[in-house]
């Protein structure tokens, strides 16, 4: 086999190595120096100057990256790619980009180059680089690239080698320790375990919007996608393991170490100065300087260590790791002996046993394997099977068992079963699961990609290599999506990156539905005239969103106001009671999807969004509006908005209460009722009609009724009557009346009105809007209370009796529980007598309450009038009796009419008593002093009291 021939070709050891090197006629050159010296670019240029060449790289990712560069210059038919898992070799290939392990050394070429040659000191892979250093030669030129620490060793092992030193193109400066939240943009944070990488990436996402993630376990396709995410500036931060130290060229300005300890496969250890420099050297590119330091929980770097890295002063490599390459294949035991051979020179030392050697040792203990591997061909085939990389690293015997199975299949059948490999690939071809599950599947696919890439192991035309590559690509894309979804918030990353220096230049727009879009990301909703930010995952993201959103809203406000002024009145609404949605709301009208809280009553909305609220104005029916918070760029922008809303509100109140306003207009047309109309407008539609005002009360009542007004003396006080408009008591306007009453009294949020509106229970409070009367524990609508008192007035006792049982129909009329009726009637001033409980042992229904009926006499109207009149909630308290000075006296403090104690009434000359307009709201300092009642009036009150 080709690989066995290559081993035989290199089957020299000890002093023969020097003899072989001296026989070579090619020039051997080493270009040494720190990172960012242009070494790799120079090597590729030198290779393309020759007719053929092979370049070995330490990582599959680097081999693929430089393969693309070569292909772009030389053409796809002239360039080949050879890695453990990929094999692209056109028939006319002249230039090869390979991993160091996959270099086809049996092919004679003009140029051979090895990158990162200092890895010869690595305990795991160092023996491969050492072997290439000693044996790989081009016909015309051989070039080694690496760190300056390799100079003494190269000069010892390769006499006559030419060593060139290249200085770094830019400076690398120590920047000290920084917190995660203060790291500059274009920073790479380096950790040394998957757990640390995930934790740091999550912290960066919350503080800075997101980051790219690079780990050694990622497939090249996923790693490239993450690098592209960073290079395209979708994110400004990169969280990685030390995998970035091997030649990955990215625009990194600062490298921050989150730890200076790593687990090297056997035990945790501190990083050497050379390893730290290799990682920190990723900062800066070309002529751009870079910085390095520590972050998170990593302590600050010692000044001496920082100086060493800045000056690139490192201890020279003293020994290289070596493993015998001239192997003996007589049998497995002989192969093991040759692999355990001691180094032939003092500069070389045995490397750490690789996974291939561990697998061979494991399989050598199996009797079935040893019985089959008896000759050179069988032993060589066993060794090839053992060299399958253990990408999965499961830590058990599963990888050794797989290698043993592959050896048996190849030995017995000459080919691996196609259906067997396809079954494994099908089991791995699942894109569901989290990040770790996808990486484990990718590791398994990489094993099969290596197997199917081996020449002669699979049936010709089976296309298993293409199938494994397709599965790897699907899993890689899914893994990239999971990493991006978990650790990248593109919206926050864009806003936070632009914040502070060029946020004014950010592209923004407000869509027809009110969505605010900045740099292609929807960041919130313009609700009415105010920007509401979308949900943010961190405080810093919220601040960035708010800043950008308010700026976009202010710049778009002129167009928003123009649209508002041109809109029809149906897009504006008044919230009369608490509701989740209001008329005109909906995504098609620009309503916000962010709105979750109910809109408070008294709020004016435009297209479903709150824009203003009602405050007390010049009259009960004329509240004014106050604009809510808005992103107005100029106070003058508020003026047309306020005027439009104020005019709409006036039209809305007049339209909703049009029957009431029509009645007022009719009253204003008559001189004797013009004053009453004014008082009705001031008092909220319910006022007191004084007895001596205008014509006879009964005549006036009939005139008022023709205009939709109700008139009652049963609910009034002596010589007075209540006047209200029946339309104001309808359930359809109860919410609006309640809201207007609360705004007028400054009571804040209006309560939810009861439907259908017969009564309202609210302990220790009186109804906040006119049209209701407090009656004990409840409030009754005026028309309901009037009907109850009229029914009570019609009751007649039996001859010789002064009490009448409370009729059941009165309780039903109130729609209250029977137990509440006595308290309600008492609250209306109806005299009741409650009988005691039945004696112990007596049977029978409880006795109903008794209503006391006073003897009828001229001037009395009904029983409740003698005890005191009920009043509507906002107008006038009932009078008990009026003293000689016109003040109310003798009232019961527990009575629902106790508030009447401070009421005084004015009497106009030659007319009856008249209540000052808007008495319930007019300050006492502005009221005129009441005049003393006439002697006849006082005498009449006295006679009633003694009666």
HUWO-V981897 format. One line per field, one symbol per residue. psi: psi as a letter, one per 40 degrees, with the letter a starting at -180 (. if undefined). burial: I if it has 16 or more other ideal C-beta (glycine too) atoms within 10 Angstrom, else O. A space follows every 10 residues. Layout:
psi = ???
burial = ???
This chain:
psi = idddddddde giibeddddd dddheihhih hiiaifeedd dddddddeei diihhhieid dddddddddd dddeideehi hhideihhgi dfhdhhhiid dehgeehhid hhihifeeee ehddeddddd dddddhiidd hhhhhaidee dddddddghe ihhihhihdi ihhheahiid eehiifihhh ifiddddddd dddddddeei iihhideiid dddddddddd defdieihhi aedeegehhi ghdhhhheif iiheddiiii iidddddddd eehihbehii iiaiibehii iidddddddd efhihihdii iiihegihfd idddddddde iiieideiii ihhidddddd dddeehdddd ddgdaddddd ddddddehig ddfeeaeddd dddddddddd ddeeihhddd dddddddegh eiiadddddd dddddddddd deehhedihh eefddddddd dddddddddd ddddddehgd dddddddehd dfddehhiih ideehhhhfe hheahhhbei hhiihieidd dddddddddd dddddedddd dddddeiiee eiihhdihid iiheiideee iheehdiihi iehhihfehh diiiihaeid egiiihiihi fhehdddddd dddddddddd ddddddfddd dddddddeeh deeddddddd ddefehihhi dehaaidddd dddddeeeii hhedeaihei iihihddeei ddeddddddd ddddefebhi ihihhefdih hhieiiieii eihhgbeihi iddddddddd dddeihiihe ieihihiddd dddefiidee dddddddeeh hihhiiiiih eiiiiihiih hhhihhihei diddddeiii iidechiihd ihadeeihie ihdeiefdee dehiihhihe iiihhiifde ehiddeiihi iiiidddddd dddddd.
burial = OOIIOIIOOI OIIOOOIOOO IOOOOOOIII IIIIIIIOII OIIIOIIIOI OIIIIIIIII IIIIIIIOOI IOOOOOOIII IIIIIIIIOO OOIIIIIIII IIIIIOOOII IIIIIIIIII IIIIIIIIII IIIIIIIIII IIIIIIIIII IOIIOOIIOO IOIOOIOIII OIIIIOOIOI OOIOOIIIII IIOIOIIIOI IOIIIIIIII IIIIIOIIII IIIIIIIOII OOOIIIIIII IIIIIIIIII OIIIIIIIII OIOOOOOOOO IOIIOIIIII IIIIIOOOOI IIIIIIOIOO IOOOOIOIIO OIOIOOIOII IIIIIOIIIO IIOOIOOIIO OOIOIOIIII IIOIIIIOII IIIIOOOOIO OIIOOOOIII IIIIIIIIII IIOOOOOOII OIIIOIIOII IOOOOIOIOO IIOIIOOIIO OOOOIOIIII IIIIIIIIII IIIIOOIIOO OIOIIOIIIO IIOIIIIIII OIIIOOIIII IIIIIIIIOO OOIOOOOIOI OOIIIIIIIO IOIIIIIIII IIIIOIOIOI IOOIIIIIII IIIIOIIOOI IOOIOOOOOO IIIIIIIOOO OIOIIOOOII IIOOIOOOIO IIIIIIIIII IIIIOOIOOI IOIOIOIIOI IIOOOOIOOO IOOIIIOIIO OIIOOIIOII IOIIOIIOOO OOIOOIIIII IIIIIIIIII IOIIOOIOOI IOIIOOIIII IIIIIIIIII IIIIIIIIII OOIIIIIIII IIIIIOOOOI IOIIOOIIII OOOOOOIIII IIIIIIOIII IIIIIIIIIO OIIOIOOOOO OOIIOIIOOI IOOIOIOOOI IIOIIIIIII IIOOOOOOOO OOOOOOOIII IOIOOOOOOO OIIIIIIIII IIIIIIIIII IIOOOIOIOO IOOOIIIOII IOIIIIIOOO OIIIIOIIII OOOOOOOOOI OOIOOOIIOI IOOOOOO
